[in-house]
Amino acid sequence: MDPGKPGLRVLLAVGALAVAVAGFFVWRSQPTPEPLPPPTPISSSTPSPTAKVTVHVAGKIRKPGVYLLPAGARVADAVTVAGGVARGASTGSLNLARRLIDGEQIVVGTPAGPAAPGSAVSDPAATVLDLNSATTEQLEQLPGVGEVLAARITEFRDSHGGFTSVEQLREVSGIGPRKFDEIKPKVRV
């Protein structure tokens, strides 16, 4: 079957048209790039405005009690909320500019000296932390504990339902005998 010269020209024209149409559809089916939305921050170093800390204000204060304050509040804020210092009392042993830690006790008007676990002292590094309630940032203040090790401690606490004894710290990856001996007097359960 020979289509002849005119038939061959028609077939070539139809073939060229088919190739052009197919090329057009292949070109149109390519994805078009779209800009990505800006990344959202994973966490912020500043506390959220809805976060709260609970503190116990005691001692020579007008209205001692337990108070709920915004995260980032200072010792001075807790003293103010509790009605201020009672007549004749002094805040000399307190660092009024220190940020509050959730669950701590602030004792007003007592001389500086050995404090009960969890009570406010001038040096935050001297505070004894509760392993089951301390934040990652608080754990980073322990000797030899950085950001990664503090995260491992909180991860261990969350995956095991909390610490039942201080000795369980030895089970946390990265805490050897020497580091455990440094941390042990600074923590409690």
Backbone bond lengths (Angstrom), bond angles and torsions (degrees), N, CA, C in turn:
res aa  C-N    CA-C-N  psi(-1)  N-CA   C-N-CA  omega(-1)  CA-C   N-CA-C  phi
1 M - - - 1.409 - - 1.519 110.86 -
2 D 1.209 115.72 113.52 1.451 121.86 -178.15 1.531 108.55 -110.22
3 P 1.308 118.45 115.30 1.462 119.33 -178.64 1.521 112.20 -74.03
4 G 1.279 117.46 -14.69 1.449 121.13 -178.70 1.521 110.63 82.05
5 K 1.340 114.00 174.97 1.458 118.60 -177.62 1.521 112.45 -64.76
6 P 1.348 120.39 -44.67 1.467 118.35 -179.85 1.536 111.91 -64.51
7 G 1.323 117.85 -38.59 1.465 121.22 179.85 1.524 111.73 -67.70
8 L 1.351 115.37 -36.88 1.458 120.35 178.40 1.528 110.58 -64.95
9 R 1.331 116.32 -39.84 1.460 120.33 178.13 1.527 110.30 -63.72
10 V 1.310 117.77 -40.65 1.466 121.39 179.48 1.519 110.02 -65.32
11 L 1.336 116.51 -43.21 1.463 119.97 179.21 1.536 110.95 -63.55
12 L 1.323 117.64 -42.03 1.459 120.57 177.97 1.531 110.63 -64.65
13 A 1.323 117.73 -40.28 1.463 120.96 178.91 1.527 110.32 -64.41
14 V 1.356 117.39 -43.16 1.475 121.16 178.63 1.533 109.51 -64.46
15 G 1.326 118.50 -41.18 1.461 122.31 178.39 1.517 111.36 -63.74
16 A 1.338 117.81 -43.40 1.460 121.68 178.73 1.528 110.64 -63.85
17 L 1.344 115.57 -40.84 1.456 120.11 177.75 1.531 110.58 -63.58
18 A 1.342 117.42 -40.71 1.468 121.57 179.20 1.538 110.21 -64.35
19 V 1.330 117.48 -41.40 1.460 121.15 178.64 1.530 109.88 -65.21
20 A 1.328 118.15 -40.79 1.459 121.80 179.75 1.528 111.21 -64.89
21 V 1.347 116.57 -43.80 1.466 120.29 179.18 1.532 110.02 -65.06
22 A 1.327 117.86 -43.65 1.467 121.13 178.87 1.529 110.33 -62.65
23 G 1.324 117.66 -41.78 1.466 121.04 178.15 1.525 111.53 -62.65
24 F 1.346 115.29 -39.83 1.467 119.52 178.69 1.532 110.48 -62.17
25 F 1.321 118.37 -45.59 1.467 121.39 -179.07 1.537 111.94 -68.61
26 V 1.320 117.34 -35.42 1.464 119.57 176.47 1.528 109.71 -65.97
27 W 1.314 116.96 -42.11 1.472 120.67 178.67 1.523 111.54 -63.38
28 R 1.341 118.55 -40.35 1.466 123.05 -179.18 1.525 112.17 -71.49
29 S 1.334 118.98 -25.02 1.460 121.52 -176.39 1.528 112.59 -83.81
30 Q 1.323 119.06 -4.38 1.462 121.15 177.82 1.526 109.45 -68.75
31 P 1.341 117.41 139.51 1.468 119.70 -179.90 1.529 110.84 -68.90
32 T 1.305 114.57 146.80 1.464 119.70 176.54 1.522 108.05 -101.98
33 P 1.314 117.90 133.40 1.469 119.83 -179.16 1.535 110.54 -70.11
34 E 1.338 114.47 140.28 1.454 120.99 176.45 1.520 107.91 -124.08
35 P 1.324 117.69 143.78 1.465 119.17 -179.40 1.533 110.73 -68.45
36 L 1.338 115.02 145.14 1.461 121.19 177.09 1.520 110.13 -80.45
37 P 1.328 117.08 150.05 1.460 118.04 175.34 1.530 109.47 -68.41
38 P 1.321 118.22 154.59 1.467 119.34 179.65 1.522 110.34 -62.19
39 P 1.336 117.45 144.30 1.472 119.90 -178.42 1.523 111.17 -66.75
40 T 1.323 114.59 144.19 1.460 119.31 176.54 1.518 108.42 -91.15
41 P 1.312 118.40 139.99 1.466 119.93 -179.56 1.523 110.54 -65.92
42 I 1.335 115.59 141.70 1.462 121.23 -179.38 1.518 110.30 -71.19
43 S 1.297 116.25 -49.80 1.453 119.28 177.67 1.513 108.21 -149.23
44 S 1.277 114.88 157.89 1.455 120.56 -178.09 1.523 108.84 -112.95
45 S 1.319 116.30 144.66 1.457 118.93 179.18 1.526 111.50 -77.17
46 T 1.346 115.99 -16.97 1.462 118.46 177.60 1.520 108.55 -92.68
47 P 1.305 118.20 140.19 1.451 120.41 -178.82 1.524 110.89 -66.94
48 S 1.330 115.70 148.02 1.453 119.58 178.45 1.521 109.28 -70.73
49 P 1.355 116.38 152.16 1.459 118.28 -176.67 1.524 112.93 -66.74
50 T 1.326 118.58 -17.38 1.454 120.32 -179.65 1.521 112.81 -90.75
51 A 1.346 118.12 -10.14 1.461 121.23 -179.38 1.531 109.12 -70.97
52 K 1.319 115.40 142.83 1.465 121.31 -177.98 1.525 109.77 -129.88
53 V 1.319 115.53 154.22 1.461 121.95 172.07 1.529 107.63 -123.24
54 T 1.311 115.92 143.68 1.455 121.79 178.07 1.524 108.04 -107.80
55 V 1.344 116.02 126.61 1.460 120.57 -179.52 1.520 109.72 -131.72
56 H 1.322 115.31 152.32 1.461 122.15 176.68 1.521 107.33 -107.77
57 V 1.333 115.88 118.19 1.462 120.84 178.92 1.525 106.80 -103.26
58 A 1.332 116.32 122.35 1.473 121.17 -176.05 1.524 109.79 -136.60
59 G 1.321 115.19 176.74 1.459 120.94 177.46 1.508 111.31 96.99
60 K 1.316 115.64 -145.09 1.467 121.66 -176.62 1.526 109.31 -84.60
61 I 1.314 114.24 77.05 1.457 122.98 -176.10 1.521 107.74 -134.18
62 R 1.311 118.51 152.35 1.469 120.83 -175.99 1.523 113.16 -69.22
63 K 1.332 117.65 -42.92 1.468 120.78 -179.23 1.532 109.80 -129.31
64 P 1.345 117.97 77.70 1.466 118.85 179.92 1.520 110.53 -64.55
65 G 1.311 115.12 149.24 1.458 119.41 178.20 1.516 111.62 163.64
66 V 1.335 114.62 -171.51 1.458 122.27 179.51 1.525 107.65 -99.62
67 Y 1.327 115.93 130.55 1.464 121.05 -175.58 1.528 110.43 -128.38
68 L 1.341 114.91 144.90 1.459 122.74 176.82 1.521 107.15 -103.97
69 L 1.339 116.68 117.68 1.466 122.28 -176.74 1.526 109.71 -123.76
70 P 1.328 117.49 157.20 1.469 119.28 178.08 1.530 111.11 -65.75
71 A 1.331 115.59 147.10 1.468 119.91 177.15 1.520 108.46 -59.48
72 G 1.304 117.03 141.72 1.456 121.63 -177.84 1.517 112.81 92.93
73 A 1.354 117.22 -3.97 1.466 120.20 178.85 1.527 109.36 -67.95
74 R 1.314 115.34 158.21 1.462 122.07 -177.62 1.529 110.27 -106.29
75 V 1.320 116.37 167.57 1.460 121.93 177.60 1.527 109.48 -57.97
76 A 1.326 117.94 -38.75 1.466 121.46 178.83 1.531 110.74 -59.37
77 D 1.328 118.19 -37.21 1.462 121.79 178.13 1.525 110.90 -64.17
78 A 1.339 116.78 -41.58 1.461 121.06 179.78 1.524 110.88 -65.06
79 V 1.329 116.92 -40.67 1.466 120.77 178.60 1.530 109.73 -64.68
80 T 1.316 117.91 -40.92 1.465 122.34 179.27 1.527 111.02 -64.45
81 V 1.330 117.06 -45.23 1.466 121.00 179.99 1.529 110.45 -62.48
82 A 1.313 117.24 -33.58 1.466 121.60 -179.49 1.521 112.15 -82.35
83 G 1.313 118.76 14.46 1.456 121.29 174.56 1.505 115.12 92.18
84 G 1.294 117.99 -1.09 1.456 120.72 179.86 1.510 112.68 90.00
85 V 1.310 114.63 175.55 1.460 122.32 -176.88 1.528 109.19 -76.88
86 A 1.332 116.35 139.57 1.464 121.69 177.04 1.518 109.71 -67.68
87 R 1.323 116.16 158.33 1.467 122.08 -178.88 1.529 110.34 -57.98
88 G 1.307 115.66 130.96 1.458 121.18 176.76 1.520 113.89 86.77
89 A 1.323 119.10 -6.52 1.472 121.42 -179.27 1.524 109.79 -89.74
90 S 1.309 115.69 158.83 1.460 121.48 -179.18 1.521 110.07 -125.64
91 T 1.313 116.35 147.03 1.470 121.33 175.22 1.520 110.74 -102.78
92 G 1.326 116.78 17.70 1.463 121.76 -176.42 1.513 114.25 -56.74
93 S 1.329 119.03 -29.87 1.464 120.82 -177.90 1.528 112.49 -86.12
94 L 1.330 116.87 -6.41 1.467 120.38 -178.26 1.524 111.66 -101.33
95 N 1.307 116.13 144.71 1.462 121.41 170.07 1.521 106.04 -93.38
96 L 1.313 116.65 97.56 1.466 121.67 -174.99 1.523 113.07 -66.49
97 A 1.313 118.33 -17.63 1.459 121.70 -178.59 1.523 113.01 -90.36
98 R 1.325 117.75 -7.00 1.471 120.77 -177.33 1.524 110.73 -70.89
99 R 1.350 116.18 140.91 1.465 121.02 176.17 1.522 109.61 -70.65
100 L 1.328 115.21 146.17 1.462 120.75 -179.59 1.520 110.96 -77.28
101 I 1.317 115.28 149.73 1.458 123.25 176.03 1.517 106.82 -113.71
102 D 1.331 116.35 134.51 1.456 120.25 -178.43 1.527 110.55 -58.74
103 G 1.334 115.98 131.38 1.451 121.69 176.29 1.515 115.25 87.18
104 E 1.298 118.65 5.78 1.464 119.26 -177.41 1.532 111.48 -88.33
105 Q 1.323 113.68 163.51 1.457 121.19 176.95 1.523 108.06 -114.01
106 I 1.323 116.14 132.20 1.450 122.10 178.07 1.522 107.02 -110.27
107 V 1.319 116.71 117.16 1.458 121.50 -179.32 1.523 107.54 -105.24
108 V 1.337 115.94 119.61 1.460 122.23 -176.23 1.522 109.83 -100.53
109 G 1.331 116.31 136.42 1.456 121.50 172.70 1.505 115.45 86.47
110 T 1.319 118.60 11.38 1.461 120.15 176.64 1.521 108.65 -102.16
111 P 1.315 117.61 147.44 1.460 118.75 179.46 1.514 110.69 -65.90
112 A 1.310 116.64 150.42 1.465 121.15 178.21 1.517 108.86 -64.88
113 G 1.291 116.07 136.73 1.456 121.29 -179.08 1.509 108.63 174.32
114 P 1.350 117.48 -162.33 1.450 118.06 -179.86 1.521 110.29 -63.60
115 A 1.304 114.88 133.75 1.460 120.26 -177.57 1.514 110.21 -111.66
116 A 1.293 114.46 155.96 1.460 119.95 176.96 1.520 109.01 -70.42
117 P 1.341 117.45 154.54 1.457 119.07 178.89 1.525 110.23 -57.95
118 G 1.334 115.26 133.40 1.454 120.73 177.77 1.507 113.71 88.04
119 S 1.322 119.67 -7.15 1.458 120.39 179.52 1.513 109.43 -85.43
120 A 1.312 115.84 159.84 1.455 120.58 -176.94 1.520 109.96 -76.34
121 V 1.315 114.93 136.65 1.447 121.17 175.24 1.523 107.28 -134.15
122 S 1.316 115.87 167.00 1.457 119.32 -177.01 1.518 112.08 -64.29
123 D 1.316 117.67 -36.73 1.455 121.36 -176.83 1.528 109.71 -103.08
124 P 1.363 119.11 112.15 1.454 120.36 -179.75 1.516 112.86 -60.28
125 A 1.346 118.29 -26.18 1.461 120.36 179.81 1.517 111.31 -68.95
126 A 1.350 118.25 -20.60 1.458 121.48 179.64 1.521 111.86 -86.09
127 T 1.311 118.28 -5.44 1.457 122.60 179.72 1.520 109.81 -71.82
128 V 1.322 117.06 137.00 1.453 122.11 176.16 1.524 107.32 -88.27
129 L 1.341 116.68 122.00 1.455 121.97 -176.37 1.518 111.71 -92.93
130 D 1.313 116.19 143.33 1.465 122.09 172.72 1.522 107.05 -85.66
131 L 1.318 117.20 120.14 1.462 121.35 -177.33 1.527 112.58 -61.44
132 N 1.325 117.52 -26.93 1.465 120.36 -176.59 1.526 113.60 -87.86
133 S 1.332 118.15 -9.94 1.463 118.55 -179.61 1.525 113.41 -127.60
134 A 1.318 118.98 -7.48 1.465 121.83 -178.21 1.524 110.42 -70.63
135 T 1.329 115.62 141.49 1.456 120.61 176.05 1.521 109.76 -80.20
136 T 1.324 115.63 168.07 1.459 120.47 178.03 1.524 110.57 -60.36
137 E 1.341 116.83 -39.68 1.458 120.78 179.68 1.530 110.97 -64.09
138 Q 1.329 117.71 -38.71 1.464 120.84 178.85 1.527 110.39 -67.93
139 L 1.336 117.00 -39.96 1.460 120.35 179.79 1.528 111.42 -64.52
140 E 1.341 117.30 -29.98 1.462 121.02 178.97 1.527 111.87 -65.10
141 Q 1.330 118.34 -17.89 1.457 121.39 179.77 1.528 111.99 -81.49
142 L 1.330 117.55 -9.20 1.459 120.79 177.62 1.526 109.65 -70.52
143 P 1.330 118.05 151.42 1.468 120.17 -178.99 1.530 111.56 -64.10
144 G 1.328 115.76 128.82 1.458 121.50 177.62 1.513 114.95 76.86
145 V 1.334 118.09 7.28 1.461 121.17 -179.34 1.517 108.53 -108.48
146 G 1.320 115.16 119.42 1.459 120.73 177.32 1.521 109.94 -105.66
147 E 1.309 114.63 -166.58 1.466 121.21 -176.65 1.532 112.00 -60.98
148 V 1.331 117.07 -43.95 1.465 121.06 -176.70 1.527 111.06 -68.58
149 L 1.329 117.47 -45.98 1.459 120.56 -178.59 1.524 111.22 -67.62
150 A 1.328 117.62 -36.84 1.469 120.45 176.29 1.520 110.38 -62.72
151 A 1.328 116.47 -39.34 1.468 120.20 177.70 1.530 110.73 -65.67
152 R 1.337 117.49 -37.71 1.477 120.74 177.35 1.525 111.38 -64.98
153 I 1.345 116.56 -38.35 1.470 120.11 179.57 1.527 109.86 -65.12
154 T 1.335 117.76 -45.76 1.464 119.88 179.97 1.528 110.90 -67.71
155 E 1.334 117.37 -35.40 1.468 120.44 177.32 1.535 110.35 -64.56
156 F 1.340 116.68 -43.11 1.462 120.85 177.15 1.522 110.24 -61.08
157 R 1.341 116.60 -45.38 1.466 121.90 -179.89 1.529 110.44 -59.74
158 D 1.334 116.86 -44.96 1.463 120.53 -178.08 1.525 112.41 -68.91
159 S 1.331 116.92 -38.54 1.465 119.41 -177.52 1.527 113.10 -78.59
160 H 1.336 118.62 -19.93 1.466 121.48 -178.89 1.530 112.64 -108.58
161 G 1.323 117.13 8.38 1.465 119.80 178.62 1.512 113.83 72.02
162 G 1.325 116.82 26.39 1.464 121.00 177.89 1.518 111.81 100.26
163 F 1.312 114.32 167.67 1.465 121.41 178.56 1.530 108.64 -90.46
164 T 1.332 116.19 138.66 1.462 120.22 174.16 1.523 111.15 -101.88
165 S 1.342 116.21 -17.26 1.463 120.88 176.10 1.522 109.10 -154.17
166 V 1.310 116.01 157.87 1.463 121.14 179.06 1.529 109.71 -65.08
167 E 1.336 117.32 -31.23 1.466 121.67 -178.26 1.523 112.23 -61.70
168 Q 1.336 118.41 -20.80 1.462 120.16 178.62 1.523 112.03 -65.48
169 L 1.325 118.00 -15.34 1.466 120.68 176.36 1.523 111.24 -58.71
170 R 1.334 116.83 -28.22 1.474 120.57 -179.79 1.521 111.45 -63.76
171 E 1.354 117.59 -21.85 1.460 121.67 -179.78 1.526 112.27 -81.31
172 V 1.324 117.55 -10.73 1.462 121.26 179.70 1.519 108.80 -78.55
173 S 1.322 116.24 130.53 1.461 121.58 179.91 1.521 109.94 -61.02
174 G 1.329 117.07 127.11 1.458 121.60 178.51 1.522 113.95 103.64
175 I 1.334 117.24 -5.89 1.466 120.02 178.24 1.524 107.99 -108.89
176 G 1.318 113.81 106.40 1.456 120.48 177.77 1.507 110.35 -94.71
177 P 1.340 117.97 -176.74 1.468 121.16 -178.36 1.533 113.31 -59.15
178 R 1.324 117.95 -42.02 1.467 120.71 -177.89 1.531 110.84 -66.41
179 K 1.337 116.62 -46.84 1.466 120.18 -179.85 1.528 110.63 -65.42
180 F 1.338 116.77 -37.50 1.464 120.41 178.14 1.532 110.46 -61.30
181 D 1.350 116.98 -41.91 1.465 120.48 179.07 1.530 111.70 -63.90
182 E 1.344 117.82 -31.65 1.466 121.01 177.59 1.527 111.63 -73.22
183 I 1.330 116.12 -37.94 1.463 121.30 -174.66 1.525 111.89 -82.06
184 K 1.332 118.10 -34.65 1.466 123.07 -170.70 1.531 114.56 -49.29
185 P 1.343 120.47 -46.53 1.465 118.06 -177.87 1.536 113.47 -73.37
186 K 1.318 117.67 -9.18 1.462 121.48 -176.70 1.525 113.34 -99.42
187 V 1.360 117.48 -1.58 1.462 120.53 -177.51 1.522 110.83 -131.25
188 R 1.309 114.30 160.51 1.464 121.97 176.23 1.519 108.17 -147.86
189 V 1.340 115.53 171.32 1.469 121.67 177.49 1.506 108.35 -116.72
